[in-house]
Amino acid sequence: MSDLAGSPSRTRLDLTGWLAAFATVTIWAVWAVATRHAVTHDLPPAAIGLLRFGVPALLLLPISARTGLFPKGLGIVKSLGLLGSGAPFFLIVALGMQYAPAAEIGPLLPGTMPLFVALVGWLVFGERLARLRVAGFGLILLGIVCITGHGLLLSGTGAWRGHLLLLAGAGLWGIYTHAYRRSGLSALQAASLIGLWSFLLLLPFGAPALVQALGDGQAGPVIVQAVVQGFASGVAGIVLYGIAVDRLGASRAAAVSPLSIVLAALLAVPILGEIPDMAALVGIIVATLGVVLASGVFGSARTG
């Protein structure tokens, strides 16, 4: 009887989690294309990072004032895991976007996030995944190989630098996912803490570049980036992702992230003028199928 009574509540929690996850990957896709455009046209990474974290730091200041810069009981390891998704993640990824084409950002960043989440869960916390989910991760990896192509590290164009940096960023996000799940913080508390610390770290480097950009008549791009980076990605994206992790669990929430590959590829066509080739299209289809399997919708999310 208790299982039957609890099932509608469980269904509502899952639905909320999936909706939050899908909204998150939409924000990620917009963020990837907007950041790629900014770092190759308008603004340096430090200036964009200041907008990315300055807006949430200001909006969530009442929460961070109550939480404090050093929340009690958080510990140094979980603190570093959380803060790694802030300024370090952004600078590494933004630098990588200067080298890697837009079609490769999706598969190498959000596309590998669930793989890193699963890897951290297996190596550090002993999590075991159902076979269908393991097969899904394999398809995601195959899709990534198709999209990046055989020239991933041997293209001769220097794009390999971007590839390595984007993979490093995905690794930091995988660590953040588990650190947040075990931090005891709410989504808003985590967003406020990450935003404030990252803003303080980036202020000496980003402020001069931002002032120079405004002086050069780039107020329009600055405003656009403030909205996309600061509010959408800096507040809404982190809160929604936190809700998805709370409702679905770390691995299931991260498994949805490769869907942003499809959205980013579609947005890159009109905004950046970059059209994916046939290998990329095949990879998108394979990775999307992998997302479906990795999400656990056809079986138990986790065994053991």
C-alpha positions in Angstrom: 0.0 0.0 0.0 2.8 2.4 0.9 4.4 1.8 -2.5 1.2 2.4 -4.4 0.5 5.6 -2.4 4.0 6.9 -3.0 4.1 6.2 -6.7 2.2 9.3 -7.8 4.5 11.5 -5.7 7.5 9.7 -7.2 6.1 10.3 -10.7 5.7 14.0 -10.0 9.2 14.2 -8.7 10.6 12.5 -11.8 8.6 14.7 -14.1 9.9 17.8 -12.4 13.4 16.5 -12.6 13.2 15.7 -16.3 11.6 19.1 -17.1 14.4 20.8 -15.2 17.0 18.7 -17.0 15.7 19.5 -20.4 15.5 23.2 -19.6 19.1 23.0 -18.4 20.4 21.5 -21.6 18.6 24.2 -23.6 20.3 26.8 -21.6 23.6 25.0 -22.1 23.2 25.0 -25.9 22.5 28.7 -26.0 25.4 29.4 -23.7 27.8 27.3 -25.8 27.0 29.1 -29.1 26.9 32.6 -27.4 30.3 32.0 -25.7 31.9 30.6 -28.8 30.7 33.8 -30.7 31.9 36.1 -27.9 35.4 34.7 -27.5 36.0 34.7 -31.2 34.5 38.1 -32.0 33.8 40.5 -29.1 35.2 39.8 -25.6 38.1 38.0 -23.9 37.3 35.0 -21.6 38.0 36.9 -18.3 35.5 39.7 -19.2 32.8 37.1 -20.1 33.5 35.2 -16.9 33.0 38.4 -14.9 29.6 38.8 -16.4 28.8 35.1 -16.0 29.4 35.2 -12.2 28.9 38.8 -11.4 25.2 38.8 -12.2 24.4 35.7 -10.0 26.7 37.0 -7.3 24.6 40.2 -7.1 21.2 38.6 -7.5 21.9 35.9 -4.9 23.8 38.1 -2.5 21.1 37.8 0.2 21.5 34.0 0.1 25.3 34.1 0.2 25.2 36.5 3.0 23.3 34.0 5.1 25.3 31.0 3.9 28.7 32.7 4.1 31.8 32.1 2.1 32.7 29.1 4.2 29.5 27.1 5.0 29.8 25.0 8.1 30.3 21.3 7.5 31.1 21.6 3.9 34.7 20.6 4.1 37.7 21.5 1.9 37.2 18.6 -0.6 33.5 19.3 -1.3 34.2 23.0 -1.4 36.9 22.5 -4.1 34.6 20.2 -6.0 31.9 22.9 -6.0 34.1 25.8 -6.8 35.8 23.9 -9.6 32.6 24.4 -11.6 32.9 28.1 -11.3 35.8 30.3 -12.5 38.2 27.4 -13.3 35.6 25.6 -15.4 34.6 28.7 -17.2 38.1 29.9 -18.1 39.2 26.4 -19.2 36.1 26.0 -21.4 36.1 29.5 -22.8 39.8 29.1 -23.8 39.0 25.8 -25.4 36.2 27.4 -27.4 38.7 29.7 -29.0 40.3 26.6 -30.7 37.5 24.1 -31.2 34.8 24.6 -33.8 31.2 25.0 -32.5 30.2 21.6 -33.9 32.7 19.9 -31.6 31.9 21.9 -28.4 28.6 20.0 -27.8 30.0 16.5 -28.0 33.2 17.3 -26.1 31.6 19.2 -23.3 28.0 18.3 -22.3 28.4 15.1 -24.4 31.1 13.8 -22.1 29.7 15.1 -18.8 27.6 11.9 -18.1 30.7 9.8 -18.8 32.7 11.7 -16.2 29.9 11.6 -13.7 29.6 7.9 -14.1 33.4 7.5 -13.9 33.6 9.5 -10.7 30.7 7.6 -9.2 32.3 4.3 -10.0 35.8 5.1 -9.0 35.2 7.2 -5.9 31.8 6.1 -4.6 31.5 2.6 -5.9 28.3 3.2 -7.8 27.2 0.4 -10.2 25.1 1.1 -13.3 22.5 -1.1 -15.0 23.7 -2.7 -18.3 21.4 -0.7 -20.5 22.8 2.5 -19.0 26.4 1.3 -19.7 25.3 0.6 -23.3 23.9 4.1 -23.4 27.2 5.6 -22.3 29.0 3.5 -25.0 26.7 4.9 -27.7 27.3 8.4 -26.4 31.1 7.8 -26.7 30.6 6.4 -30.2 28.6 9.5 -31.1 31.4 11.7 -29.9 33.9 9.9 -32.0 31.7 10.3 -35.1 31.2 14.0 -34.5 34.8 14.8 -33.8 36.1 12.6 -36.6 39.4 10.9 -37.0 41.3 14.2 -36.9 40.4 14.8 -33.2 44.0 15.1 -32.2 45.7 14.9 -35.5 43.9 17.6 -37.5 47.0 19.9 -37.7 44.9 23.0 -37.0 45.5 23.3 -33.3 42.0 22.3 -32.5 43.4 19.5 -30.3 44.1 22.2 -27.7 40.4 23.0 -27.5 39.5 19.3 -27.4 41.7 18.7 -24.3 40.5 21.9 -22.6 36.8 21.0 -23.2 37.3 17.5 -21.9 39.0 18.9 -18.8 36.0 21.2 -18.2 33.6 18.2 -18.5 35.7 16.5 -15.9 35.4 19.4 -13.5 31.6 19.4 -14.0 31.4 15.6 -13.3 33.2 16.3 -10.0 30.9 19.2 -9.2 27.8 17.0 -9.8 28.8 14.5 -7.0 30.1 17.3 -4.8 26.8 19.1 -5.0 24.8 16.0 -4.3 26.7 15.4 -1.1 27.1 19.0 0.0 23.8 19.5 1.8 23.3 22.8 0.0 20.3 23.8 -1.9 20.5 24.7 -5.5 20.3 28.5 -4.7 22.9 28.2 -2.0 25.3 26.4 -4.3 24.7 28.9 -7.1 25.3 31.9 -4.7 28.5 30.4 -3.2 30.0 29.5 -6.6 29.0 32.9 -8.1 30.4 35.0 -5.3 33.7 33.1 -5.1 34.2 33.1 -8.8 33.3 36.8 -9.1 36.0 37.6 -6.5 38.6 35.5 -8.3 37.9 37.0 -11.7 37.4 40.6 -10.7 41.1 41.7 -11.0 41.4 40.1 -14.5 37.9 40.7 -16.0 37.2 44.2 -14.9 39.9 46.0 -17.0 38.9 44.0 -20.1 35.2 44.7 -19.6 35.9 48.5 -19.1 37.9 48.5 -22.3 35.2 46.7 -24.2 32.6 49.2 -23.1 35.0 52.0 -24.1 35.3 50.5 -27.5 31.6 50.7 -28.1 30.7 47.1 -27.4 27.8 47.8 -25.0 25.5 45.6 -27.1 27.5 42.4 -26.9 28.2 43.1 -23.2 24.4 43.4 -22.5 23.7 40.2 -24.5 26.4 38.3 -22.6 25.2 39.6 -19.3 21.7 38.1 -19.9 22.9 34.8 -21.4 25.9 34.3 -19.1 24.8 36.0 -15.9 21.1 35.3 -15.6 20.3 32.3 -17.9 23.5 30.2 -17.3 24.6 31.7 -14.0 21.3 31.5 -12.1 18.6 29.6 -14.0 21.0 26.9 -15.4 22.6 26.1 -12.0 19.3 26.1 -10.1 17.6 23.9 -12.7 20.5 21.5 -12.8 20.4 21.3 -9.1 16.7 20.5 -9.1 17.4 17.8 -11.7 20.1 16.2 -9.6 17.9 16.3 -6.5 15.0 14.7 -8.3 16.7 12.2 -10.6 20.1 11.5 -9.1 23.5 12.6 -10.3 24.0 10.1 -13.2 20.5 10.3 -14.6 20.5 14.1 -14.5 23.8 14.3 -16.3 22.8 11.7 -18.9 20.4 14.2 -20.5 23.2 16.7 -21.1 24.2 15.4 -24.6 20.8 16.6 -25.9 22.4 20.0 -26.0 24.6 18.6 -28.8 21.6 18.7 -31.1 20.4 22.1 -30.0 23.9 23.6 -30.2 24.4 22.2 -33.7 21.1 23.6 -34.8 21.8 27.1 -33.3 25.3 27.2 -34.8 23.9 27.2 -38.3 22.1 30.6 -38.3 24.2 32.2 -35.6 27.7 31.1 -36.5 27.2 29.9 -40.1 28.6 26.4 -39.2 26.9 23.4 -40.8 27.7 20.0 -39.4 29.0 17.4 -41.8 27.5 13.9 -42.4 29.8 12.4 -39.7 28.5 15.0 -37.2 24.9 14.3 -38.1 25.4 10.5 -37.6 27.1 11.2 -34.3 24.3 13.4 -33.1 21.7 10.6 -33.8 23.9 7.9 -32.1 24.6 10.1 -29.1 20.9 11.0 -28.7 20.0 7.2 -28.7 22.7 6.8 -26.1 21.1 9.5 -24.0 17.8 7.6 -24.0 19.4 4.4 -22.8 21.7 6.2 -20.3 18.8 8.0 -18.7 17.5 4.7 -17.3 14.0 5.1 -18.7 14.0 1.4 -19.9 15.2 -0.1 -16.6 16.3 0.6 -13.1 18.5 3.7 -12.8 21.0 1.9 -10.7 21.7 -1.5 -9.4 23.4 -2.6 -6.2 
